C-alpha cells in the first residue's frame, strides 16, 4: 500500500488536505489526526517527548501499532495529513512504511505562528481536557507541539518566549526537519511542496499534485471542497508587535537554522525575502554591536 504523509506544521491546511483527499481520491483511506482509530497511534504528546529525548524503543512500539493498522486497511492508498510526522517520527518512517510519498505544506511563518498561538489561547479558554501532558521528567507540554526542550530552543534561553515566538521557533525547526527528510531519504521526486492555503484551493494545482504522487482521482479535475479550520474569536492578524517579536527570535537563532530558506525550495514564497531581510537586518545589528564592544 502506498503511504502518503504530510511535512507540515500545525495550522497549515492539513485538515483541508485530508478533506480534499476524501472527496477526490479513489480507493484511499484518509485520516487527519487519528485519535479515534483503535490501534492507530496518533504520534502526538508522549511520542513527541520520546523523540526529543531519543527514546527509540517507545517510538518503535507506536510505529509498530501504526504499521499494523495501515496493513489491515483494504485500500490502495493510506493518507495521513497529521502534522505529527515531523514532530515525532519523520526520521524513522521510511523503515516502517515502504512506498512513501509526501505533501510538504508551507504557510507564511508569521501567520502560521499567530494562528497556532491563537488556537492555544482558545483551547486554554475552553479548558479542553488533555491539551497538556507530563513528559518523562514531569514537565508540562502542549500535546500537539514540540516540547520546547529541543536544541533549537536553547538558543532562545535568554528570551522569555511568548506563545507566538514559541510557535515561530517551532515552525523554523520543522521546516529544517522537512528539508532534512527530503535530502536524507532522497524524497524530492516523491514529494509536492504547496503554498498553503492558496494552492490547496487551486483545482489545477491539486490535480497536478495528486498525479505527481501517483494518486488516482475519481474525476479528471480535483473538486475543491472542505471546511476552513478557523479558531473562533481569534482572527489571524499579524501586528507590529509580532513583527518585533519575530525579529527578536531571528536575532537569537543560529544562522544555520535560517540558511535553509535560501534554498530553491523556498524561493517562490512571498514571505521568504522579508524573512531573510529581517534576518540580515538582525545579523547586521549583531555585528555592529559586537564591533562596538570591541
N, C-alpha and C positions, 0 to 999 in steps of 0.2 A: 504494500500500500504506500502511495505517495503521501508524505507528511509535509504540511505547509505551516511554518511558524512565522512569527512577527518580530522583527527587530524594531523595538519602539519604546518610548516612554509612555507613562500614563497621560491621558488627555490628548492623544494624538490621532484619534479616529479609529481605535481598534474595534470598538463595538459596531461602528458603522461598517467597517470592512467585513465583519462577521455576517452582518445582515445582508450585505451585497452578495456574499458567497452563498448564503442560504437561498436567496432569491434567484440566483443565476447558474450555479454550478450543477452539473449532472453527477448523480451518484456520489455525493460527498457528505461526510459527517462534519458539521461546522460547530465549533464551540468558541465562546468568547473567554470567559473566566470560569473554568469547570469546577465550581464549588459543589454542584449538586449531582455530579456523575459519581455513582458509587464506584470506588476503586481508581478513579482518575485524579491523581494528586494535582491540586491547583498550583503548587510550587511557589506560593506566597508565604509570608510570615516566617515560620521556622526554617523553611528551605532557603530563604534569602540570608538569614542569620548563619545557617550552616555553610553556605557558600562563602560568606565573609570570613568565617573562622577556619575554613578549609576542611570541614567535616565531610569528606567524600563518602564515607560509609553511610551516613544519613541520606545524602543526596542519591546515592545509588539505589537505596531501598525505595525511595519515592519514584525514581525513574523506572525501576522495575515494575512498579504498580501502573505507572502511566503507559508503559510499553504493552503490558498485558491487556489493559483496557483497549488500546488502539487496535491491537491484533485481533480482538474479538468483534470489531465493527465490520459489518458487511457492506463495504463501500470501496471505491477506487481511490478516494482521497479523504484524508483526515486533515482538516484545517483548524488551527487554534490561534486566535488573534490576541491572546493574553500578552500583556507586557511583562509577565514574569520571566519570559525566556531569557532576556538579557540580565535579569537580576539574580537568577539562581542556577541556571543550567546550560547557558549557551555554549560553554566550553566542553561540556560532557555530552550534549545531544547527539553529535554525529556517531558516537559509539553505541547509541541505543536505537537510533532511527535511521534506516538506510537511505531511502530516496528523499532527501530533504530539499525543499525549496523555501524561500523566504520573501516576505514583503518587508521592505525597510520603509517605515512611515516616519517622516520627518516634518515636524511642525516648528514654526518660529519659536526659538527657545524662550524668549521673554513671555510670549503669550502662553506657551506651554507651562512655564513655571507659575505664572499668575493663575492660570486655570486650575492647576493642581493645588496651589495654596488655598484657592477659593473652595475647592472640593473638601480639603481637610478641615477648613473652618466650618463648612456646612455639616460635615459628619460629626464634628465636635459639638456643634449647636444642637443637633438632634440626638446626640449621645448614642450613636449607633453601636450596639454591642459588638465586641470583638475587633474594633478598629485598631486596637493596640494589643500587643502581646509582650511577654517577657522572654528575652533570649536566654541562652545558657548561663550567662553571667548575671541574670536578674535585671537587665536594663530594659526599659520600656521603649518599644519600637513601633512605628506605624506598620500595619500589616502589609500594605501594598507598596511600600517604598524601600529603598536601601536603608540600612541600619543607621548610617551616619558614622560608623566606625571603620568604613573602608579607607584605604590610604589617601585618596584624594581629599577627604575631609580634614585630614591632619594639616593640610596646607592652610586651612582657614581657622586654625585653632585660636588665633588672636582675635578673630571676629566672633561676635555672638550672632550667628546666622538667623535671620528672620526666616519664616516659612518659605517666602518667595526665594530667598537666597539658597536655602537648603535644596529646593527643587531645581534651581538653576544649576547648582553643582552636580546634582544627580543627573540632570539632562546631559551635561557635558561628559560625565563619566560613562553614561550609557551609549552615547554616540561613539566614544572611543572603543567601547566593547563591541559595538556593531561593526566597526571597521576591522577590529582585531579578528572577529569571527569570519568576516568575508575574506580577509587575507590568509589567515592560518589554515582555513579549510577549503581554500580555492573555490569560494562560492559566488564570485562576482557574476559568473554566467548563469547562475541558478537563483538570481535574486532580481527584484524590481524595486527601485527606490522611487517613492512617491512624495510629492509636495502636498502635505495634508493641511487643510481639508480640500484644497482646490482640486487636485487631481482625483481625489476619491469621488468627487461629484461630476467628473467628466466621463461620459459613456465611452467615447473613443479611446481615452487613455486606459480605462479599466478593461475594455475589451482586449486591447493590445497586451496589457499586463497579464491577464489570465492566460492568453495564448502563449506568451513568452514562457510562462511556468508550466505549460502543457496541461492546463486545466480546462476541460471541456465544458462549454456553456450550453444551456437549453435553447438559446436563440442566437442569431447572428450578432446582435449587439447587446451589450450589458444594459440591463434595466436599472436605472438609478432610483433606489427607494430605500427608506430607512429613517429612523428617528434620530434627531440630534441629541446627544447626551449632555444636555446643559445642566449647570448647577443652579438650582432655584435661588433667587435673591442676590446672586453674586455675578454681575457681568464681567466678562474678561476684558478689562480695560487697563492697559499698562500706563501708569502715571510717571511723572518725573521722578517721584520717589523711587520707583522700581528701576528706572534707568540709572539713578545714582547708586542704588544697591548693587546693580549688575556690574557697574564699573568697579565698585569696591571688591567684589568677588574676583573679577578678572585680574585685578592687580595682585591678588593674593595667590592665585593658582600658578603652578609651574608652567613654563612656556610649552613644554611638550604635550600638555593636555589640550592646548589650543591649536597646535600645529596641524592637527588632523583636519581642521576646517579650511586649510589651504589646498586640500586635495581636490582633484576634478569632480569627485563625487558630490561635493557641496557647492561647486561654483555657481550653479544655476539658481540657487535660492536667493530671494530678495534680501534676506536678513544677513547673509554671510558677510558682505562688505562692511555693514555697520558694526557687526560683532568684531571683526578683525580690526576695524578702525578704532573701536573703543579699546581693544586690547593694545594696539600700538600706542594709543594715547597714554594709557596707564603704564605701559612699558617705558615710554619716554619720560614720564614723570618720575618713575622709579630711578631711571638713570641719572636724571638731573639731581634728584635728592641725594643719590649716592655720591655724585661728584661734588655736591655742596658740602657733604660731611667730610670728604677727603680734603 
